[in-house]
Amino acid sequence: MLNLTNLIRQNIKSLTPYSSARDEFTGEAKVYLDANENSLGSPLTKWYNRYPDPHQAKLKEAISTVKAISTQQIFLGNGSDECIDLLYRCFCNPGKDNVIICPPTYGMYEVSANINDIEIRKAPLLENFQLDLIHLENLVDEKTKLIWVCSPNNPTGNSMNREDIETVLNNYNGLVVIDEAYINFSRHKSFIQDLADYPNLVVLQTFSKAWGMAGLRLGMAFASSEIIEILDRVKPPYNINQVTQDIALKALEEVGQVNDMITELVQMREALKGVFEKLPVVEKVYNSDANFLLVKIQNARKIYEYLLSKGIVVRDRSNVLLCDNCLRITVGTEKENTILVDALIDYMKF
Ligand SMILES: Cc1ncc(COP(=O)(O)O)c(C=O)c1O
């Protein structure tokens, strides 16, 4: 059974959180002289002179409707990268605790652990890019606070088997963080609706991918209200700026448009996969549940550099475990995809 009291860091348990001006007074006032803002305004037509809502109440209401989850189970971060960092800061004691990642996977789990001086243990994915449950189990000890599962996984693009994730959730007493940054492009369903069954589950999602708002920096963590309360205590008071709150609120009224983009990107992903598979330089295109394809290609580095010389940037993953000679290629617009494919055809003529 999860014992949250034992999991949380002692100094966080006893922390008195910062109380902002906007915490101490909520509601509408005639005159605001409590937060040392510039009362004269901003050098802009729209004013941003007031601090944003530290609790992001309106935005959480809107997210709660779209995701069918209570507002108490939502944490908002300055990108999911902030949620990743906060999970370390709330639950992992520097120099003492450890966490497990399953490489190849998203790089920030390890970087953020290193920043926080948390030991990283690695249970590499199997050849089929699925979780190695036996290795995972062998790595766990009483100091293992988190297990990171990225599904769909970056850079491999596949979703992890649901039963495997459930096995981890059922047999491990620390937190299992499922990073669902790419879930909207997947044929599998999110774990959000399973939160009631698993008190040790944290689900991460983001506005950076399907929602098309990477520039705004807005990430979400969904978990029990007890876990969310701990993250809220530690976050910087105004971590989600006013512009982001305003625009995200508007975007949430456009779910239909987002769904159309998802449909289009998934169609283009599958079309692009078909085209790549016909190119003689391509050895394998992995199935993807994300908005990118992992492509095994002859001489990946050389092709990466050739593409760069043509002004086309993809991600060279050829030095990453299990990704020999692999490029990770984001699905672009129809035009961008054509430019890329034409460049690859030109390369083969040399
Ligand atoms: C798996 C995964 N998680 C999280 C992120 C970061 O998301 P955000 O932009 O919300 O910080 C990325 C970005 O590429 C990602 O691939």
Ligand as a Chemical Component Dictionary entry (heavy atoms), coordinates in Angstrom:
data_LIG
# 
_chem_comp.id                   LIG 
_chem_comp.type                 NON-POLYMER 
_chem_comp.pdbx_formal_charge   0 
_chem_comp.three_letter_code    LIG 
# 
loop_
_chem_comp_atom.comp_id 
_chem_comp_atom.atom_id 
_chem_comp_atom.alt_atom_id 
_chem_comp_atom.type_symbol 
_chem_comp_atom.charge 
_chem_comp_atom.model_Cartn_x 
_chem_comp_atom.model_Cartn_y 
_chem_comp_atom.model_Cartn_z 
_chem_comp_atom.pdbx_ordinal 
LIG C1 C1 C 0 7.737 12.581 -23.247 1  
LIG C2 C2 C 0 7.818 14.047 -23.034 2  
LIG N1 N1 N 0 7.436 14.555 -21.857 3  
LIG C3 C3 C 0 7.498 15.869 -21.633 4  
LIG C4 C4 C 0 7.969 16.745 -22.587 5  
LIG C5 C5 C 0 8.068 18.204 -22.247 6  
LIG O1 O1 O 0 6.828 18.762 -22.302 7  
LIG P1 P1 P 0 6.615 20.306 -21.932 8  
LIG O2 O2 O 0 6.770 21.068 -23.200 9  
LIG O3 O3 O 0 5.213 20.319 -21.415 10 
LIG O4 O4 O 0 7.625 20.679 -20.900 11 
LIG C6 C6 C 0 8.392 16.257 -23.819 12 
LIG C7 C7 C 0 8.916 17.177 -24.830 13 
LIG O5 O5 O 0 9.365 16.840 -25.883 14 
LIG C8 C8 C 0 8.317 14.873 -24.052 15 
LIG O6 O6 O 0 8.733 14.336 -25.200 16 
# 
loop_
_chem_comp_bond.comp_id 
_chem_comp_bond.atom_id_1 
_chem_comp_bond.atom_id_2 
_chem_comp_bond.value_order 
_chem_comp_bond.pdbx_ordinal 
LIG C1 C2 SING 1  
LIG C2 N1 SING 2  
LIG C2 C8 DOUB 3  
LIG N1 C3 DOUB 4  
LIG C3 C4 SING 5  
LIG C4 C5 SING 6  
LIG C4 C6 DOUB 7  
LIG C5 O1 SING 8  
LIG O1 P1 SING 9  
LIG P1 O2 DOUB 10 
LIG P1 O3 SING 11 
LIG P1 O4 SING 12 
LIG C6 C7 SING 13 
LIG C6 C8 SING 14 
LIG C7 O5 DOUB 15 
LIG C8 O6 SING 16 
# 
